[in-house]
Amino acid sequence: MPPLNLGNQQPQTPLDADRAWRTTARRAAGTVLFFDFDGTLAPVDDDPTAVRPAPKVLAAIEALAPVVRRVAIVSARPVEFLRDHLGGLAGIDLYGLYGLEHSHSGGETVTEPAALPWVPTMAELAEQARAELPEGALVEYKRLSVALHWRTAPQLGESVERWGRAQAERLGLKVQAGRMVLELKPPVDRDKGMVIDEVVRDAEGAWYFGDDVSDIKAFAALRARAAADPHFFGVCVAVANPETGHEVAEAADLTLDSPAALGDFLTDATRHLA
């Protein structure tokens, strides 16, 4: 197991989760808890619209939110999707589409201005993808991005990815690979690492929970903050999965088995932070 990230120190002993939460408890008012959504709070589903948070997750977050400085969901999903799927959680910050959208504590959704001109392009791209990709590929239109899924037809992965990368090159779009999905995004400099970097600049500590390769940038942001400030306490937690889990776990301090295990882990954490 990788060592615990204690500020900019790297002790030789393995991570002890209870010890980490006790350390967090001493600075809870200055700590931010970050969560990815798909594959972290909620199990991945063949139908991206059908996912729901794992048992105990929302109740645990609701219990932890008043104790820590902030709780933030940082996801590839749009903010409205997150709002609809978080069971009315209050006081939570939502960062959608890798930070192209955000909403603080239930407030209005704010869109990155540089991304707005790309909305028509994304709508046209989604229609083109539905017309040209083979049956079995799933096209998810998110207003500011288009995700091409092949989870229900793994044999299509190579052709869908090849088509997506060709369109990205033609249109000048960014590409984000993920768990049996390729996402095409506007050429706007925004990702999960940038979100975390901005939020933790004056924080005393942070935990980030994620499952996919896009979350590694968030881990890196916590590492960079710890390297710059020996008093900052950061912990990176990977949620295991069969597609990208090994790569993400190698970048983390701690690995959990599933979103359900995360629910148990957070429930246990409340006894330290309550």
Disulfide bonds with the S-S distance in Angstrom:
none
